[in-house]
């Protein structure tokens, strides 16, 4: 019997509009009712937002955020595992971004710090407009991010996301980020594509992005920590994802499942390729491996 299913959000559980379909929620409920825990494993931050989403899908125990920078215990209402960037590292990264006039966000446990609503910040803001106040991702718009962070008392920095539409500029920034010691630079191999609605019009947001975390941060390492504490073997774990930040958990889980529009290396490494997130690939996978095998 599988004891955990760890599921990514963007490009996986969430539709391109940032929602979870009713059918997917029902399949998650059936999975949990049959004794298999469902855990969100996402690059997203913001505890309040993820607690609400976990409640929406019926996940009651844990979630992994910031690509494995933290594990949150929902029942105890506290962070039980953390691998955060130091303030000095964040300032080093911010300085490089500022000097090269490239867009970036800083993610903490409780907010996204940004200069303006572009790329992923724009998408999250559009998501917020559809949600109740207490279910929104807090987006903190500040004029001078370097000085703002320098004067912050809290130091719960999960990651920094860097975005640009031009691949040559983007690749140049990645090379500079790799000169910084003790950080992990995510090697994203395709553009992020998200859809927002403007009235009756659908607008596609497309951009290259990378994510910079503390060295040694990965969703799979966070899962291993949980598995050790819960005495669960990797053969009892299913993972579902779509991007390079899901690679290790796809490679190492008992069953690793890639979404239909995953980056090619994920499809190559996966045990099974399900439908894409527009076609309820998560629901299909849960039905195949859990619900129909009870």
SVG drawing of the C-alpha trace seen along z (x, -y; Angstrom):
<svg xmlns="http://www.w3.org/2000/svg" viewBox="-16 -53 48 56">
<polyline fill="none" stroke="black" stroke-width="0.4" points="0.0,0.0 1.2,-3.5 1.3,-5.7 2.1,-9.1 1.4,-10.8 3.4,-14.1 1.9,-16.4 3.4,-19.5 1.0,-22.5 1.8,-24.7 1.6,-22.7 0.4,-19.6 -2.5,-19.8 -3.5,-23.3 -5.0,-24.1 -3.5,-26.8 -6.0,-29.2 -4.6,-28.3 -7.5,-26.2 -8.1,-22.6 -11.0,-20.9 -13.8,-19.3 -13.0,-16.0 -9.4,-16.2 -10.5,-17.2 -12.8,-14.2 -10.0,-11.8 -7.8,-13.3 -10.5,-12.7 -11.0,-9.1 -7.2,-8.6 -7.1,-10.0 -10.2,-8.0 -8.4,-4.8 -5.5,-5.6 -2.9,-7.3 -1.8,-10.7 -1.8,-13.4 0.9,-16.1 1.4,-19.3 5.1,-19.6 5.5,-23.0 7.9,-25.7 5.3,-28.2 5.8,-30.0 3.3,-31.7 2.1,-29.4 -1.4,-31.0 -2.1,-30.4 -0.9,-26.8 -2.8,-26.0 -6.0,-27.1 -5.3,-25.2 -4.4,-22.1 -7.8,-22.5 -9.6,-22.9 -8.3,-19.6 -8.6,-17.8 -4.9,-17.4 -4.5,-17.6 -1.0,-16.6 1.9,-18.3 3.0,-20.3 6.4,-21.0 7.0,-24.6 9.8,-26.6 11.0,-23.6 11.8,-21.7 13.1,-24.7 10.5,-23.9 8.0,-21.4 4.9,-22.6 3.0,-20.4 -0.6,-21.4 -1.9,-19.8 0.8,-21.3 0.5,-24.6 4.3,-25.0 7.3,-24.6 9.1,-21.4 12.0,-21.5 13.7,-24.5 16.7,-25.2 16.6,-28.9 18.8,-31.3 20.8,-33.7 20.2,-37.4 23.7,-37.9 23.1,-35.5 19.8,-37.1 21.4,-40.5 24.2,-39.1 21.6,-37.8 19.4,-40.9 22.5,-43.0 23.3,-41.0 19.6,-41.3 19.5,-45.0 22.8,-45.6 21.5,-43.7 18.0,-45.2 16.3,-41.8 13.0,-41.1 13.0,-39.0 11.0,-38.2 12.1,-37.3 10.0,-34.6 9.6,-34.4 7.3,-32.1 4.6,-34.8 5.0,-36.9 6.4,-37.6 8.6,-40.7 8.6,-42.4 9.0,-45.7 6.1,-45.4 3.3,-43.1 5.0,-41.3 5.4,-37.6 4.8,-35.3 3.8,-38.2 1.2,-39.3 -0.2,-35.8 -0.4,-35.5 -2.1,-38.8 -4.7,-37.7 -5.2,-34.6 -5.7,-36.7 -8.6,-38.6 -10.6,-35.4 -9.9,-34.4 -11.2,-35.6 -8.9,-37.9 -7.6,-35.2 -6.8,-32.8 -4.6,-35.2 -0.9,-35.2 0.5,-38.3 2.4,-40.3 4.5,-43.0 5.5,-45.7 8.5,-47.8 10.5,-50.4 14.0,-49.3 14.2,-45.6 17.8,-45.6 17.3,-48.2 14.0,-46.7 15.6,-43.3 18.7,-44.8 16.5,-46.3 14.2,-43.2 14.3,-41.5 12.9,-38.2 15.2,-35.9 12.9,-33.2 14.0,-33.5 12.9,-30.4 14.1,-31.3 14.4,-34.0 12.7,-33.7 14.3,-35.4 12.3,-36.0 12.9,-37.4 11.3,-37.0 14.7,-37.1 16.6,-33.8 20.1,-35.4 19.7,-37.8 18.2,-35.1 21.1,-32.7 23.6,-35.4 22.0,-36.0 22.0,-32.2 25.8,-32.1 26.3,-35.0 24.2,-33.3 26.3,-30.2 29.4,-32.1 27.7,-32.5 28.7,-29.8 26.4,-27.7 23.3,-28.3 21.2,-26.0 20.3,-27.5 17.4,-25.6 18.1,-24.6 14.7,-25.2 14.7,-24.1 11.5,-25.5 9.3,-28.7 6.7,-29.0 3.2,-29.4 0.3,-30.6 -3.1,-32.0 -5.0,-34.9 -8.5,-36.1 -9.0,-39.8 -12.8,-40.1 -13.7,-37.6 -10.1,-37.6 -7.5,-35.0 -4.0,-36.4 -0.9,-34.0 2.0,-35.0 5.2,-33.4 8.7,-33.8 12.0,-32.1 12.7,-31.7 15.0,-30.2 14.9,-29.8 17.8,-30.3 17.7,-28.4 20.1,-27.4 22.4,-24.6 21.0,-21.2 17.3,-22.3 15.1,-19.9 11.6,-18.5 12.9,-15.0 15.2,-15.7 12.3,-17.2 10.3,-14.1 13.1,-11.9 13.0,-13.8 9.3,-13.1 9.7,-9.5 12.4,-8.9 10.3,-10.4 7.1,-8.6 9.0,-5.3 7.9,-5.2 9.9,-3.5 10.4,-5.2 8.7,-2.2 5.5,-3.4 5.7,-6.9 4.2,-8.2 5.3,-11.6 3.7,-13.7 5.2,-16.7 6.0,-18.5 9.3,-20.5 13.0,-20.2 12.4,-21.0 10.4,-17.7 13.1,-15.6 14.7,-14.0 11.3,-13.1 10.3,-11.5 13.5,-9.6 13.6,-8.3 9.9,-7.6 8.4,-4.1 6.3,-5.5 7.3,-8.7 4.6,-10.3 5.2,-13.1 2.5,-15.3 1.7,-15.3 3.4,-18.6 6.4,-18.0 9.9,-19.0 11.3,-16.1 13.8,-14.8 10.9,-14.2 9.0,-12.1 12.2,-10.1 12.8,-9.4 9.1,-8.9 7.5,-5.5 4.3,-6.8 3.2,-9.9 -0.3,-11.0 -2.5,-13.6 -1.6,-17.3 -2.9,-19.7 -5.6,-21.0 -6.9,-17.4 -6.9,-16.4 -3.7,-14.4 -3.5,-14.2 -7.0,-12.7 -6.1,-10.1 -2.9,-9.1 -4.7,-8.7 -7.3,-6.6 -4.8,-4.4 -2.5,-3.8 -4.6,-4.2 -8.4,-4.2 -8.6,-1.3 -6.1,0.7 -7.7,0.6"/>
</svg>
